[in-house]
Amino acid sequence: MAAEVHLRASGSADRAVPVLAELAGPTPVGLHALRALAEAAQAPEDLRPTLRACAFSPRRLMCDSPFSGPRHPDEELRAVAFALLATG
């Protein structure tokens, strides 16, 4: 993901964070974007409703996959969303 590479290479979140925030959500790409935002400790205010929906959904939001590993992707999605909500 180009925005994530830009963020890591430049250390500047100003251009990467809005792109990552647009991609963030309950999809494999969205989860990847959320991880990058968590690494940068950046949670834009307009992303907070999506983060709350991911963190507090009573249902599964992501499909299970043979590539998921031992944990269901929803577990990581919730954990990353909670972590981002904690970043003020």
Secondary structure, 3 states (H helix, E strand, C coil): CHHHHHHHHHCCHHHHHHHHHHHCCCCHHHHHHHHHHHHHCCCCHHHHHHHHHHHHCCCCCCCCCCCCCCCCHHHHHHHHHHHHHHCC
